[in-house]
């Protein structure tokens, strides 16, 4: 019973925070305006300024976020950060040996140089 109460109160807090804090951010901090006309609508010429459908914009945002996980995994794998990492040498194996994604990519694709 206690866990149900905790989960329910967390859900209610998140929903209230989403609506109340989101409304405050939109009105006070970002000054959002529902009547704002975007340049793709205002200067529409069917060549340079064309409104993009919402599913296309969502797909671009989603793939941009999803591909970052793959790039981060490559970077972490090439640096050996899964086995050992410390605060001072997160991107490198040691302080004297810098690590980038290049050694992993060069060995994976057979690039020499």
C-alpha positions as CSV (number, residue, x, y, z in Angstrom):
1,X,0.0,0.0,0.0
2,X,2.8,2.4,0.8
3,X,4.5,2.0,-2.6
4,X,1.2,2.7,-4.4
5,X,0.8,5.9,-2.4
6,X,4.4,7.0,-3.2
7,X,4.0,6.2,-7.0
8,X,0.6,8.0,-7.0
9,X,1.9,11.1,-5.3
10,X,5.0,11.2,-7.6
11,X,2.7,11.0,-10.6
12,X,0.5,13.8,-9.3
13,X,3.5,15.9,-8.6
14,X,4.9,15.4,-12.1
15,X,1.6,16.2,-13.8
16,X,1.1,19.3,-11.7
17,X,4.7,20.4,-12.2
18,X,4.4,19.8,-16.0
19,X,1.3,22.0,-16.3
20,X,2.0,24.7,-13.7
21,X,5.7,25.1,-14.2
22,X,5.4,24.7,-17.9
23,X,2.8,27.5,-18.1
24,X,5.0,29.7,-16.0
25,X,8.1,29.0,-18.2
26,X,6.0,29.8,-21.3
27,X,4.5,33.0,-20.1
28,X,7.2,34.5,-17.9
29,X,10.5,33.2,-19.1
30,X,10.1,32.6,-22.8
31,X,7.2,35.0,-23.5
32,X,5.5,32.6,-25.9
33,X,2.9,34.1,-28.1
34,X,0.2,32.0,-29.8
35,X,-0.3,34.5,-32.6
36,X,3.4,34.5,-33.6
37,X,3.8,33.9,-37.3
38,X,6.9,31.9,-38.3
39,X,9.1,33.0,-41.2
40,X,8.1,29.9,-43.3
41,X,4.5,31.1,-43.2
42,X,5.1,34.8,-43.4
43,X,7.6,34.7,-46.3
44,X,6.2,31.5,-48.0
45,X,7.4,31.2,-51.6
46,X,7.4,27.4,-52.1
47,X,11.1,27.4,-52.7
48,X,13.1,28.7,-49.7
49,X,10.4,29.3,-47.2
50,X,8.1,26.2,-46.9
51,X,6.4,25.1,-43.7
52,X,7.6,21.6,-42.6
53,X,4.9,19.1,-41.5
54,X,4.9,18.3,-37.8
55,X,5.8,14.5,-38.3
56,X,8.9,15.5,-40.2
57,X,10.1,17.9,-37.5
58,X,9.4,15.3,-34.9
59,X,11.4,12.7,-36.8
60,X,14.3,15.0,-37.2
61,X,14.3,15.8,-33.4
62,X,14.0,12.1,-32.6
63,X,16.8,10.9,-34.8
64,X,19.1,13.7,-33.6
65,X,18.6,12.5,-30.0
66,X,18.7,8.8,-30.9
67,X,22.0,9.1,-32.8
68,X,23.7,10.8,-29.9
69,X,23.5,7.6,-28.0
70,X,25.3,5.7,-30.7
71,X,28.1,8.3,-31.0
72,X,28.5,8.4,-27.2
73,X,28.7,4.6,-27.1
74,X,31.4,4.6,-29.8
75,X,33.4,7.3,-27.9
76,X,33.1,5.5,-24.5
77,X,34.0,2.1,-26.1
78,X,37.1,3.5,-27.9
79,X,38.3,5.1,-24.7
80,X,37.8,2.0,-22.5
81,X,35.6,4.0,-20.2
82,X,33.4,1.0,-19.5
83,X,36.2,-0.8,-17.8
84,X,37.9,2.1,-16.1
85,X,37.3,5.8,-15.8
86,X,38.1,8.4,-13.3
87,X,37.1,12.0,-13.0
88,X,40.5,13.2,-14.3
89,X,40.8,10.8,-17.3
90,X,37.3,10.3,-18.5
91,X,38.2,10.9,-22.2
92,X,41.6,9.4,-22.0
93,X,43.3,6.3,-20.7
94,X,45.7,8.3,-18.7
95,X,46.7,11.9,-18.3
96,X,49.5,11.6,-20.9
97,X,47.6,9.5,-23.5
98,X,44.6,11.4,-24.9
99,X,41.8,9.3,-26.3
100,X,39.4,10.2,-29.1
101,X,37.1,8.2,-31.3
102,X,39.7,8.2,-34.1
103,X,41.6,5.1,-33.1
104,X,38.5,3.0,-32.9
105,X,37.1,4.3,-36.1
106,X,40.4,3.8,-38.0
107,X,40.7,0.2,-36.8
108,X,37.0,-0.5,-37.6
109,X,37.1,0.8,-41.1
110,X,40.7,-0.1,-41.9
111,X,42.0,3.4,-42.2
112,X,45.7,3.7,-41.8
113,X,47.5,7.0,-41.2
